[in-house]
């Protein structure tokens, strides 16, 4: 029998945080999910509490997952609190109940403050700690997931990713973390790092052998970086970019393949639709326009340099 629940609401790639009023007795002024009391098995009741606290109608909420209880200290009391995750169709929030403010954040910033939250301040770093209720990040990990970055030897990223997958597919000492690690990713354009999606950092440390000698340390993988990575870090590498991105008329480029390999030229036309550029070679006696694929040139000097 649980003493209460904390309901998390996710919309697209954002997680809703609610700031407790300064007048509440437990965790005043701290950021929270939706705290409530009552039968955790009655999802309708939990959804009603979410609606009261956020203004998001029940019809816009979809129950995703319910986690296991956690013992949370409220003052001098220890209560069993159950995390619950909902997906919302809307991002519009009207704060109610015991809450005074609301904020949509990247899940990677549940425990720390993003610089974008305080525009114009040079002193706010991504590692500034956010005041949250006890174990809020851990409870979200029980029903959601975080991204963690592994520091690897450059050139060994794919090998590390493959070894992690191999270790997770075995039947040995890592069986207990197989359901806690959800994906392993290495964007080809990012050197020296591998991303792992997991419910908590210690599961990732265990699989690479950096947690108390349970497994053999993985060669070429030195550590899990502190904190959770934001989703935007990964999506920047996953979104396909046009071959002409960053190339402008007037740029000086170096041709990297073909019969003009090693020559420098000035860009005269950029055809984004065809992903081609037209250039004029510097060394040509008579400047003749040459059209080629944009992916075989490298910008060495930009227009505004």
Secondary structure by P-SEA (a helix, b strand, c coil): cccbbbbbbbcccbbbbbbccccccccccccccccccccccaaaaaaaaaaaacccccccccccbbbbbbbbbccccccbbbbbbbbbcccbbbbcccccbbbbbcccccccccccccccccccccccccccccaaaaaaaacbbbbbbbbccccaaaaaaaaaaaaaacccccccccccccccccccccccbbbbbcccaaaaaaaaccccccccccccccccccccccaaaaaaaaccccccccccccbbbbbcccccccbbbbbccccccccbbbbbbcccccbbbbbcccccccccccccc
